[in-house]
Amino acid sequence: LSMCSKLCYAIGGAPNQVAGSAASFFLQIYLLDIAHITPFHASLVLFIGKASGAVTDPVAGFFISKSRWTKIGRLMPWVLACTPFTIISYFFMWYLPPFVSGRVAWYLTFHCLFQALTTLFQVPYSALTMFLSTDQRDRDSATAYRMTMEVLGTLIGAALQGQIVASAHVSPHCTMNPSVNTTDPWQDTASIPDPSGPLSHQAKVYMIAAGVIAGVYLLGIIVLFLGVKERDDPYALNSDRAIPFCKGLALTMKHGPYVKLTASFLLISTAVQLEQGNLVLFCTHAASLQNHFQYLVVTLLVSAALSIPFWQKFLQRFGKKCAACGISWMIPFAVMLVTIPNLILAYFVAFISGLSIAASLLLPWSMLPDVVDNFRLQNPHGKGHETIFYSSYVFFTKMSAGIGLGISAAGLGFTGYKPGICRQSDNVILTLKLLIGAVPAILILLGLFILLFYPITEESRKETKLALEELR
């Protein structure tokens, strides 16, 4: 597999991460502070949107598994077809409509559409890994390229969004009069400019950011289409039949390595989503770092992008399970940031968190092909199971992330979060500290504990590779 093919494959997935990163870091605060949706309704938008994307995963897997081979492949047509609709839904997800009463329905509709369409892109795109090469090292290398570009995409999305919309969250009222609202945070909110009008500065900068990021999709999809050639299943015989989707789904749910891998990273990905979804809110309301949040986000993502090659070398030398220890590095530093909200410490925490997030992003996508190979060895005369594995994995991670973000937004509403004020109540600040520190730490530790029982080792990977070469 040539380096050019790996690079084009990696670039093709970056736009999805650019848009997803902007939504992960800024959608919650946009709904609360710009659209003036209540925390309860924001939690519904975030959870139902993620849930719709999760529900689309098995549906996408079902239809993709039924797809026939075309001149450009079996997976590539799905990637191409959903891209224009994804661009449209993403832009309108950040558009502030002129009416007020129907805004919840508006954002719910377009968030659900965007999540569903990104699923229709992500499932065939991620499953494409299995059809680039039969060599495990080639696939691992392609995955490392992909994750590096996806982290860079996440960085670009957060940086673009952060720089463009930063002015929407810096209130001169609060900066010039820091004593206002410190005793009673529920008073004197009328003197702060209302950002909820469709022609306001805050609404305009968010639409500009949405237009810029939506345009990135076109470049990525062109590079993917021109630079990547999809190969047919290299192990399947002409007499082999595709595994029926429902039967295949039942088999995957009984496959021990897959269950342990999914359960572990379900918890870990939820922890990462909580960190991303609440970081801007924490910096703005709980740590007095509202003038630095965009730079903290960039620091975190630069650290993650630069460390992907390091983790790739690490897992090649010491094994994939051993590399999982790096995910836990963020825990003590995140707890320190919550207890000591210092600016220098915040940048250090962002750097260390980037290292951990890079490991949490690379490992599951690097380990999933090993699980698929293990399943292939146990079921040698079936084909078409790759999309079932990838679609169900994305389903579980999206559902867990939706539940986590929904609960966090609902928790802010329960503790009395109010948009547009200079200082939130002590209960809201405590909730933000828990969502950044304690809750992710517990989820990561539970996920790593489950990963201890993951049965595929480096030795078993080599044995599987030899057995599949015999089969081929």
VOGU-3710 file (C-alpha; in Angstrom, 3 decimals, decimal comma):
1> lsmcsklcya> 0,000/0,000/0,000  1,648/3,227/-1,142  2,153/6,226/1,110  0,090/8,309/-1,332  -2,886/5,954/-0,964  -2,609/6,036/2,828  -2,429/9,830/2,797  -5,415/10,232/0,463  -7,414/7,785/2,595  -6,516/9,752/5,718
11> iggapnqvag> -7,398/13,125/4,172  -10,820/11,804/3,161  -11,846/11,344/6,787  -10,557/14,699/8,036  -13,605/16,857/7,047  -15,930/14,708/9,137  -13,684/15,363/12,127  -13,445/19,087/11,357  -17,219/19,410/11,584  -17,553/16,981/14,480
21> saasfflqiy> -14,881/18,807/16,472  -16,602/22,176/16,074  -19,872/20,613/17,231  -18,270/18,751/20,154  -16,553/21,823/21,582  -19,062/24,574/20,755  -22,577/23,256/20,083  -23,591/23,072/23,733  -22,479/26,616/24,565  -23,993/27,843/21,265
31> lldiahitpf> -27,393/26,405/22,139  -27,256/27,815/25,669  -25,724/31,263/25,173  -26,490/32,202/21,546  -29,769/30,449/20,699  -31,031/30,891/24,276  -32,393/27,365/24,509  -32,945/26,108/28,040  -30,446/23,552/29,383  -33,178/20,881/29,395
41> haslvlfigk> -33,986/21,455/25,727  -30,266/21,622/24,892  -29,812/18,236/26,552  -32,633/16,859/24,395  -31,055/18,252/21,218  -27,641/16,799/22,105  -28,908/13,399/23,227  -31,536/12,809/20,538  -29,106/14,002/17,854  -26,435/11,561/18,996
51> asgavtdpva> -29,058/8,836/19,392  -30,297/9,382/15,832  -26,752/8,986/14,568  -26,354/5,859/16,682  -29,606/4,332/15,421  -28,514/5,042/11,848  -25,383/2,920/12,343  -26,990/-0,541/12,235  -29,400/0,671/9,524  -26,450/1,871/7,447
61> gffisksrwt> -24,611/-1,361/8,125  -27,644/-3,363/6,961  -28,033/-1,538/3,645  -24,302/-1,327/2,970  -23,931/-5,069/3,573  -26,616/-5,594/0,903  -24,872/-3,337/-1,599  -23,474/-4,764/-4,796  -20,028/-4,160/-6,220  -19,797/-1,206/-8,625
71> kigrlmpwvl> -17,039/0,213/-10,796  -15,878/2,400/-7,901  -16,403/-0,234/-5,206  -19,104/-1,224/-2,745  -18,422/1,359/-0,023  -17,272/4,383/-2,012  -20,713/5,194/-3,544  -22,164/5,628/-0,055  -19,378/8,016/0,922  -19,914/10,134/-2,194
81> actpftiisy> -23,713/10,197/-2,091  -24,169/11,452/1,479  -21,573/14,273/1,371  -23,709/17,071/-0,251  -26,568/16,500/2,199  -24,140/16,454/5,123  -22,809/19,879/4,104  -26,322/21,371/3,935  -27,457/19,939/7,271  -24,250/21,095/8,990
91> ffmwylppfv> -24,694/24,698/7,856  -28,315/24,913/9,003  -27,376/23,369/12,351  -25,551/26,650/13,100  -28,125/28,971/11,522  -30,147/31,085/13,972  -33,737/31,194/12,635  -35,744/34,437/12,974  -38,485/32,724/15,007  -38,033/31,874/18,678
101> sgrvawyltf> -40,763/29,404/19,594  -39,653/26,743/17,104  -35,904/26,903/17,635  -35,756/23,681/19,622  -37,443/21,797/16,771  -35,137/23,496/14,239  -31,908/22,495/15,979  -33,235/19,057/16,824  -34,097/18,420/13,167  -30,787/19,523/11,691
111> hclfqalttl> -28,661/18,025/14,448  -30,384/14,673/13,903  -29,915/14,962/10,140  -26,250/15,864/10,509  -25,547/12,978/12,895  -27,395/10,491/10,685  -25,603/11,646/7,535  -22,164/11,599/9,147  -22,941/8,013/10,146  -23,701/7,151/6,524
121> fqvpysaltm> -20,244/8,551/5,748  -18,351/7,135/8,725  -19,490/3,503/8,533  -18,364/2,805/4,951  -15,307/5,041/5,303  -14,020/3,283/8,431  -14,854/-0,180/7,034  -12,817/0,744/3,952  -9,704/0,016/6,060  -10,330/-3,701/5,576
131> flstdqrdrd> -10,390/-3,298/1,774  -7,181/-1,333/1,325  -4,779/-4,200/1,974  -4,624/-7,737/3,368  -1,468/-7,001/5,379  -1,959/-6,175/9,073  0,977/-3,755/9,162  -0,370/-1,930/6,110  -3,777/-1,592/7,750  -2,245/-0,458/11,040
141> satayrmtme> -0,149/2,082/9,159  -3,194/3,317/7,203  -5,092/3,606/10,487  -2,251/5,671/11,985  -2,278/7,968/8,937  -6,027/8,249/9,224  -6,017/9,029/12,938  -3,247/11,611/12,493  -5,279/13,397/9,825  -8,473/13,060/11,848
151> vlgtligaal> -6,813/14,620/14,884  -5,465/17,357/12,618  -9,020/17,730/11,307  -10,250/17,984/14,874  -7,582/20,614/15,484  -8,521/22,563/12,351  -12,219/22,434/13,217  -11,736/23,574/16,791  -9,170/26,224/15,823  -11,264/27,646/12,984
161> qgqivasahv> -14,414/27,634/15,052  -12,645/28,955/18,140  -10,927/31,834/16,371  -14,000/32,867/14,381  -16,524/32,713/17,228  -14,287/33,779/20,135  -15,716/37,308/20,049  -19,211/35,901/20,603  -18,314/34,752/24,118  -16,283/37,698/25,420
171> sphctmnpsv> -18,654/40,164/27,036  -17,325/43,735/27,489  -19,952/44,142/30,177  -18,361/41,411/32,300  -14,797/42,456/31,470  -15,280/46,119/32,316  -17,395/45,521/35,396  -16,162/42,332/37,012  -17,907/43,164/40,285  -21,339/43,046/38,680
181> nttdpwqdta> -23,331/39,890/39,391  -20,775/38,462/41,793  -23,185/38,486/44,714  -26,375/37,613/42,899  -25,806/36,004/39,516  -29,481/36,135/38,601  -29,700/39,967/38,512  -28,727/42,656/36,009  -28,728/40,405/32,931  -30,708/42,923/30,872
191> sipdpsgpls> -27,693/45,188/30,432  -25,822/42,454/28,535  -26,410/42,582/24,754  -28,921/39,964/23,611  -27,175/37,512/21,229  -30,351/35,640/20,306  -31,326/37,807/17,304  -30,673/36,281/13,855  -28,777/39,388/12,679  -26,646/39,793/15,799
201> hqakvymiaa> -22,851/39,674/15,667  -22,802/36,395/17,602  -25,160/34,695/15,148  -23,212/35,971/12,125  -19,820/34,720/13,289  -21,250/31,253/13,917  -22,714/31,152/10,395  -19,391/32,291/8,914  -17,624/29,467/10,772  -20,229/26,973/9,553
211> gviagvyllg> -19,761/28,066/5,946  -15,976/27,760/6,130  -16,069/24,303/7,695  -18,780/23,059/5,324  -16,514/23,992/2,425  -13,740/21,718/3,750  -15,908/18,669/3,006  -15,606/19,100/-0,750  -11,811/19,082/-0,745  -11,615/15,987/1,429
221> iivlflgvke> -14,079/13,954/-0,626  -12,334/14,834/-3,914  -8,955/13,687/-2,552  -10,476/10,450/-1,204  -12,201/9,597/-4,474  -9,174/10,311/-6,670  -6,515/8,774/-4,442  -8,030/5,569/-3,012  -8,935/2,345/-4,814  -11,275/-0,013/-3,001
231> rddpyalnsd> -10,509/-3,728/-3,357  -13,004/-6,565/-3,135  -12,953/-9,017/-0,193  -9,551/-10,737/-0,637  -10,445/-13,819/1,422  -13,909/-14,627/0,114  -14,450/-17,443/-2,367  -16,937/-17,022/-5,204  -19,095/-19,635/-3,480  -19,134/-17,757/-0,149
241> raipfckgla> -22,357/-16,045/0,794  -22,750/-12,751/2,633  -23,722/-13,180/6,277  -27,330/-11,964/6,816  -27,229/-8,723/8,775  -29,308/-9,865/11,770  -27,415/-13,153/12,029  -24,106/-11,305/11,675  -25,109/-8,795/14,362  -26,002/-11,648/16,736
251> ltmkhgpyvk> -22,639/-13,298/16,042  -20,706/-10,085/16,690  -22,502/-9,587/20,009  -21,335/-13,068/21,046  -17,760/-12,549/19,923  -15,774/-12,127/23,137  -12,913/-9,873/21,913  -15,403/-7,513/20,257  -17,639/-7,257/23,333  -14,694/-6,442/25,627
261> ltasfllist> -13,188/-3,922/23,201  -16,517/-2,161/22,660  -17,425/-2,037/26,364  -14,021/-0,606/27,259  -13,910/2,168/24,679  -17,610/2,912/25,124  -16,732/4,200/28,601  -13,489/5,862/27,508  -15,082/7,679/24,546  -17,860/8,945/26,823
271> avqleqgnlv> -15,210/10,418/29,122  -13,487/12,143/26,184  -16,825/13,517/24,923  -17,578/14,953/28,368  -14,180/16,666/28,401  -14,726/18,125/24,930  -18,354/19,134/25,449  -17,773/20,949/28,736  -14,259/22,385/28,322  -15,395/25,728/26,888
281> lfcthaaslq> -18,139/26,051/29,510  -15,651/25,192/32,277  -13,097/27,744/31,066  -15,788/30,425/30,688  -17,747/29,970/33,906  -15,685/27,942/36,397  -12,030/28,853/35,823  -12,062/32,503/34,614  -10,207/31,438/31,462  -12,736/32,718/28,929
291> nhfqylvvtl> -10,017/34,685/27,095  -7,889/31,549/26,673  -10,313/28,728/25,859  -9,601/28,750/22,115  -5,851/28,539/22,756  -6,316/25,741/25,297  -8,342/23,788/22,742  -5,631/24,311/20,114  -2,924/23,226/22,588  -4,836/20,045/23,388
301> lvsaalsipf> -5,358/19,142/19,749  -1,820/20,004/18,602  -0,523/17,734/21,345  -2,877/14,963/20,179  -1,923/15,336/16,521  1,829/15,344/17,157  1,662/12,317/19,466  -0,164/9,960/17,063  3,108/8,821/15,368  4,609/8,263/18,833
311> wqkflqrfgk> 1,695/6,037/19,877  1,903/4,146/16,564  5,577/3,328/17,218  4,800/2,531/20,865  2,068/0,005/20,089  4,212/-1,643/17,408  7,014/-2,183/19,904  5,186/-2,818/23,189  1,748/-3,957/22,056  -1,661/-2,342/21,818
321> kcaacgiswm> -2,898/-3,257/25,292  0,231/-1,766/26,846  -0,306/1,487/24,935  -3,720/1,854/26,596  -1,990/2,969/29,815  -1,434/6,361/28,173  -5,161/7,066/28,281  -5,005/7,369/32,069  -2,402/10,162/32,007  -5,019/12,894/31,850
331> ipfavmlvti> -6,746/11,868/35,095  -4,436/13,390/37,775  -3,858/16,567/35,776  -7,571/17,129/35,102  -8,254/16,753/38,830  -5,490/19,277/39,551  -7,001/21,776/37,114  -10,376/21,492/38,825  -8,869/22,075/42,269  -6,234/24,664/41,190
341> pnlilayfva> -7,600/26,647/38,186  -4,268/28,209/37,244  -3,500/29,461/33,694  -0,078/27,769/33,374  -1,476/24,557/34,831  -4,387/24,756/32,370  -2,008/24,738/29,387  -0,045/21,844/30,892  -3,263/19,885/31,454  -4,303/20,597/27,856
351> fisglsiaas> -0,981/19,216/26,615  -1,156/16,017/28,689  -4,832/15,525/27,840  -3,913/15,702/24,158  -1,492/12,796/24,610  -4,192/10,727/26,303  -6,880/11,606/23,772  -4,550/10,605/20,917  -4,142/7,155/22,460  -7,901/6,823/23,012
361> lllpwsmlpd> -8,553/7,716/19,352  -5,888/5,521/17,763  -6,222/2,322/19,782  -9,838/1,218/19,142  -9,565/1,741/15,374  -6,230/-0,068/15,381  -7,600/-2,981/17,436  -10,899/-3,376/15,566  -9,300/-4,870/12,414  -7,645/-7,494/14,651
371> vvdnfrlqnp> -11,077/-8,393/16,026  -12,478/-8,645/12,481  -9,581/-10,934/11,467  -10,189/-13,088/14,540  -13,872/-13,369/13,623  -12,981/-14,211/10,004  -10,807/-17,086/11,198  -13,701/-18,517/13,224  -16,199/-18,011/10,371  -14,149/-18,731/7,226
381> hgkghetify> -17,010/-19,123/4,744  -18,925/-15,920/5,348  -18,317/-12,455/3,963  -19,677/-8,933/4,358  -19,280/-8,875/8,147  -16,862/-5,932/8,202  -19,551/-3,253/7,948  -21,511/-4,997/10,716  -18,565/-4,711/13,090  -17,835/-1,097/12,226
391> ssyvfftkms> -21,460/0,069/12,235  -22,281/-1,556/15,570  -19,084/-0,183/17,152  -19,907/3,349/16,027  -23,491/2,805/17,271  -22,374/2,022/20,820  -19,822/4,838/21,027  -22,288/7,413/19,677  -25,062/6,260/21,989  -22,783/6,441/25,028
401> agiglgisaa> -21,571/9,904/24,004  -25,167/11,068/23,519  -26,171/9,820/26,938  -23,141/11,474/28,533  -23,684/14,855/26,843  -27,425/14,741/27,477  -26,932/14,038/31,177  -24,299/16,784/31,480  -26,558/19,414/29,856  -29,520/18,275/31,960
411> glgftgykpg> -27,331/18,452/35,066  -26,422/22,062/34,282  -30,117/22,869/33,897  -30,982/21,126/37,161  -28,351/23,111/39,054  -29,600/26,437/37,639  -27,486/27,363/34,601  -28,536/30,747/33,172  -27,300/32,000/29,774  -25,873/35,493/29,301
421> icrqsdnvil> -24,830/36,250/32,877  -21,362/37,088/34,135  -21,190/34,598/36,980  -23,005/31,309/37,371  -24,167/29,940/40,720  -21,859/27,843/42,896  -23,908/24,725/42,107  -23,321/25,192/38,366  -19,590/25,708/38,918  -19,430/22,541/41,046
431> tlklligavp> -21,269/20,593/38,329  -18,803/21,778/35,679  -15,880/20,710/37,873  -17,387/17,245/38,298  -18,003/16,931/34,551  -14,384/17,857/33,783  -12,632/16,019/36,620  -14,322/13,269/38,610  -16,769/11,768/36,097  -14,276/11,275/33,198
441> ailillglfi> -11,713/9,840/35,641  -14,137/7,169/36,856  -15,222/6,262/33,317  -11,622/5,942/32,079  -10,600/3,722/34,986  -13,594/1,431/34,437  -12,843/1,238/30,711  -9,186/0,342/31,284  -10,198/-2,317/33,816  -12,415/-4,009/31,208
451> llfypitees> -9,603/-3,780/28,643  -7,414/-5,933/30,904  -9,571/-8,916/29,866  -9,236/-8,255/26,113  -7,871/-11,587/24,824  -6,072/-10,654/21,571  -2,321/-10,365/22,217  0,563/-9,653/19,868  1,301/-13,395/19,676  -2,285/-14,289/18,790
461> rketklalee> -2,309/-11,538/16,137  0,681/-13,162/14,417  -0,967/-16,589/14,576  -4,154/-15,171/13,065  -2,190/-13,491/10,299  -0,479/-16,754/9,335  -3,772/-18,660/9,424  -5,478/-16,076/7,184  -2,560/-16,211/4,743  -3,080/-19,986/4,550
471> lr> -6,789/-19,384/3,926  -6,099/-16,798/1,246
//
